[in-house]
Amino acid sequence: MNAQVISSEPKEISLSITETDIGILYIIQHELLKASNIDFAGVIVKHPLTNECWMRINSSTKPLGEIKKATDSAIKMAEEFKQLFNSKIQVN
């Protein structure tokens, strides 16, 4: 996964993200939208042949900090799911 800042302002950031699956970005978007200080979080596939996604976040606080918090939350949720899955499934 590669990310590049397209534009950055104190309360808004736009990112170009390549070499990723949009499903991962949807999870991060979902975590962002849980926060009360996020005004907008959107993800689009810029063009299906280029495998480039764009993400834009508008926040009343620093958007990059909010992306970090949302990503950490998504990782924690995935770890909890992994533990639950491993505790319920037995491999022969």
Buried (B, 14 or more C-beta within 10 A) or exposed (E): EEBEEEEEEEEBBBBBBEEBEBEBBEBBBBBBBEBEEBEEBBBEEEEEEEBBBBBBBBBEEBBBEBBEBBBEBBEEEEEEEEEEEEEEEEEE
